Structure formats: C-alpha cells, structure tokens
Amino acid sequence: MSIKEISNSVEDIEALQAIAKQTFTETFGSQNTAEDLAKFLSEEYAFDKLKAEVENPESFYYFCYFEDELAGYLKLNVGAAQTEPDYPEALEIQMILIFKVKNHLKL
C-alpha cells in the first residue's frame, strides 16, 4: 500500500470528489433516502468546497493506493480544521474511506 498527498490540482480534486461520493454511497447509502443522499453528496462533495478543504493548511488529504490502483482516501485535521474543538493539540482522523471492493484486502 502507498499514499500520496492530494494537491489542489483540478485532476486531484475531481478524483477526490469521485472517490468520496462513491465510497460514501457504498458505506452509508443504504442508511439514507435517495433524496437525502443526493443532497448530502452535492453539498458536502461540491468541487469548490473540496478545493477549499484541500487548500486549508490545517487539513491533509491523502489518496491510498493498493498495487498502484486507487483504493480510498484519508483526511486528517489539526488546529481550527478539527471537527472536535475540545482537543486543539490533537491530530484528528476525520475520514478513512476505502472502496468496498478493496475492503477484503484489510487496508
């Protein structure tokens, strides 16, 4: 397995957007209505929102690869970017999502 930090290039943001939508849908889609899921995906994974998050110096996105194939992504936060403000000195793992088909690899 290898990781690569996600840049603010159009290609990386579009790839992040696609993998985020797919992995979120695979993981949580069955727990939501189609309308709620579509609304969430369009708002939370909008290109401009993701670009701003990637450009935030206190957030870190990484693509995860298995045998040179994109398998998922990871998002880390520090400081003001954290979603849990009670621990300002901590490193927050906000999101780890792996393609469903890769779960059997124990990534």
Disulfide bonds with the S-S distance in Angstrom:
none
